[in-house]
Amino acid sequence: MDCAPSSEPAPFTPLSAREAECLLWVSRGKSSVDIGQIVGLSHRTVDSYLEKTCAKLKVRTRIEAVAVAVRAGIIDPEDD
């Protein structure tokens, strides 16, 4: 069995612009409350976007979602 990483990206459902934005803020250490204040949404709406993001990326946690998104080139935490 070959354990080397695949050269092909995993087939993800594309993230919406808002989902990617919320995930980017998570990658920068922001909470749902912080993100809501930054983008003008309630923290519950932010949580909803992040739940959808996790489902699309087929992960359980926000941290896993960030890791997968960075590896896939979906977000760049250091990009301004």
VEXNU-195856 format. One record per residue (C-alpha): residue number from 1; x negated, y, z. Coordinates in Angstrom, 2 decimals. Layout:
BEGIN
NODE  tido       px       py       pz
NODE   NUM        X        Y        Z
...
***
This chain:
BEGIN
NODE  tido       px       py       pz
NODE     1     0.00     0.00     0.00
NODE     2    -1.40     3.40    -1.03
NODE     3    -1.19     5.99     1.77
NODE     4    -2.69     8.83    -0.23
NODE     5    -0.46    11.88    -0.60
NODE     6     1.52    12.04    -3.78
NODE     7     0.50    14.65    -6.33
NODE     8     4.14    15.26    -7.13
NODE     9     6.12    17.57    -4.82
NODE    10     8.97    16.07    -2.84
NODE    11    12.35    16.67    -4.44
NODE    12    13.90    19.32    -2.21
NODE    13    17.13    21.16    -2.69
NODE    14    16.00    24.73    -3.34
NODE    15    16.26    27.13    -0.41
NODE    16    18.24    30.32    -0.73
NODE    17    16.32    33.58    -0.41
NODE    18    17.79    34.12     3.07
NODE    19    16.90    30.58     4.20
NODE    20    13.32    31.05     3.03
NODE    21    13.16    34.47     4.72
NODE    22    14.36    33.09     8.05
NODE    23    11.90    30.20     7.80
NODE    24     9.08    32.62     7.04
NODE    25     9.87    34.54    10.24
NODE    26     9.89    31.25    12.18
NODE    27     6.42    30.55    10.79
NODE    28     5.34    33.88    12.28
NODE    29     6.56    32.89    15.73
NODE    30     9.90    34.72    15.78
NODE    31    12.96    33.42    17.64
NODE    32    16.47    33.38    16.19
NODE    33    17.30    36.50    18.19
NODE    34    14.18    38.26    16.86
NODE    35    14.93    37.19    13.28
NODE    36    18.53    38.35    13.60
NODE    37    17.38    41.79    14.70
NODE    38    14.83    41.98    11.88
NODE    39    17.20    40.97     9.07
NODE    40    20.45    42.35    10.50
NODE    41    22.24    39.09    11.30
NODE    42    23.52    37.45    14.47
NODE    43    21.26    34.83    15.99
NODE    44    24.00    32.28    15.33
NODE    45    23.92    33.06    11.62
NODE    46    20.13    32.71    11.66
NODE    47    20.51    29.35    13.42
NODE    48    22.96    28.28    10.71
NODE    49    20.52    29.21     7.95
NODE    50    17.74    27.30     9.71
NODE    51    19.95    24.22    10.18
NODE    52    20.71    24.25     6.44
NODE    53    17.00    24.68     5.72
NODE    54    16.11    21.65     7.85
NODE    55    18.75    19.58     6.07
NODE    56    17.47    20.64     2.64
NODE    57    13.88    19.84     3.58
NODE    58    14.94    16.55     5.21
NODE    59    13.38    17.34     8.59
NODE    60    14.68    17.58    12.16
NODE    61    12.96    20.64    13.60
NODE    62    12.04    24.16    12.61
NODE    63     8.37    23.38    13.10
NODE    64     8.61    20.43    10.71
NODE    65    10.44    22.67     8.24
NODE    66     7.67    25.25     8.41
NODE    67     5.00    22.59     7.87
NODE    68     6.81    21.08     4.89
NODE    69     7.56    24.48     3.36
NODE    70     3.95    25.64     3.68
NODE    71     2.62    22.41     2.17
NODE    72     5.13    22.67    -0.69
NODE    73     4.26    26.31    -1.34
NODE    74     7.77    27.51    -0.49
NODE    75     6.50    30.00     2.11
NODE    76     3.15    31.55     2.98
NODE    77     3.06    32.73     6.60
NODE    78     0.09    34.99     5.88
NODE    79     1.65    36.71     2.87
NODE    80     2.98    40.18     3.55
***
